[in-house]
Amino acid sequence: MQLVIISGRSGSGKSIALQALEDLGFYAIDNLPAMLLDALIDELQQADSKRASVAVSIDARNLPTALERFPAQLEAVRQRGIDCQVVYLTAEDKILLERYSATRRRHPLTRNSQMTLAEAIESEEKALADIRDLADLVMDTSQLSVHDLRGRIAEQVAHHTSEQLTLTFESFGFKRGVPLDADTVFDARCLPNPYWDPRLRPFNGRDAEIVTFLEDYPDVGAMADDIRDWLERWLPAYRASNRSYLTVAIGCTGGQHRSVYLTERLAQHFTGRYRVRIRHRELGIHAAVGAADATA
């Protein structure tokens, strides 16, 4: 049986993710009380549904005591040999505020309290901290459209198996902040910057002009090799700890040149041994290595 647990911040797209899985044939349950997770699994197994695909949403609408017991429940589920993924959706606070303002919906934590919307958003993040820490995949939906989110859920979650490790390399610009879904971050701002050459400024790190510029500097190759060697050393340990996803974020100032180049170079190196994806946040590009580009 494949079990996907969707959690995350209200307004981050949990309902859309659950609906996407339901459309793909998953038996979907929204707002499942966490204490009923074991009972649900027992019922499905007794009904001879061991090969069924099930998706449930467990979030801050649960009782606080139920959320506190969730880590132990998740461990018990995995000890039963069930292929279980925990997917945590998040978004920047300002994006969540904008979404609630646009829809005029009430945040679940403001319905029976005197909290402001901003306070509710902060309180919810703290309440769900244990689930986020246990998540196999953290997905930042701040810049994703409904279509993009459904596509990523279908590709990264519905067709994923616990035997695979999906390795995502993401470029970004520090001036817009570190990606919320990054597992490990490397800073390329110390490398020579093509931006200061007006002739190179219109290009990005995937273009031959930028590749040629950067490869003329030994420090660029040295950083790429160091990151590669670090990943070669530690990826087996991440995999041994039952990690199914790892997002390696590489940042420079604007996320256009140096970080894009390093992301492409590292992704090509690890293709073939891992399921590799590339995400260039500032370029709006999300693609599997070797596949056609998908523009967000």
KALINRA-V449395 format. One line per field, one symbol per residue. ss: DSSP state (H for helix, E for strand, L for the rest). phi: phi as a letter, one per 30 degrees, with the letter a starting at -180 (. if undefined). psi: psi as a letter, one per 40 degrees, with the letter a starting at -180 (. if undefined). Layout:
BEGIN
ss=???
phi=???
psi=???
END
This chain:
BEGIN
ss=LEEEEEEELLLLLHHHHHHHHHHLLLEEELLLLHHHHHHHHHHHHHLLLLLLEEEEELLLLLLHHHHHHHHHHHHHHHHLLLEEEEEEEELLHHHHHHHHHHHLLLLHHHLLLLLLHHHHHHHHHHHLHHHHHHLLEEEELLLLLHHHHHHHHHHHHHLLLLLLLEEEEEEEEHHHLLLLLLLEEEELLLLLLHHHLLLLLLLLLLLHHHHHHHHLLHHHHHHHHHHHHHHHHHHHHHHHLLLLEEEEEEEELLLLLHHHHHHHHHHHHHELLEEEEEEEHHHLEEEELLLLLEEL
phi=.cccccbkddjdjddddddddddcjddcbchdeedcdddddedddddhcdcdcbbbcbbddddedddddeedddddddddiddbcccccbadedddddddddcidcdedcdbbcddddddddddeddceddddcddbcbdceccdeddddddddddcdccbddccccccbcacddcjdedcdcbbbccdddecdedcedceddbdcdeddededddcedddddedddedddedceedddddidcbbcccbcbdciccdddededdddddcdjcbdcbcbcedcicbaddjcddccd
psi=hhhhhhiaiheefddddddddddeeihhhifhhdeeddddddddddeffdeihhhihhaeeiidddddedddddddddeeehghhhhhhiiiddddddddddefiihdeedfieiidddddddddddedddddehdhhhhedehidddddddddddddeiieeihhhhhhiihdeeihhdehdihiheeeihhedehddedeiieeidddddddeehddddddddddddddddeddddddefheihhhhhiadefdcddddddddddddehddihhihhgdeefhhiiheiiihh.
END
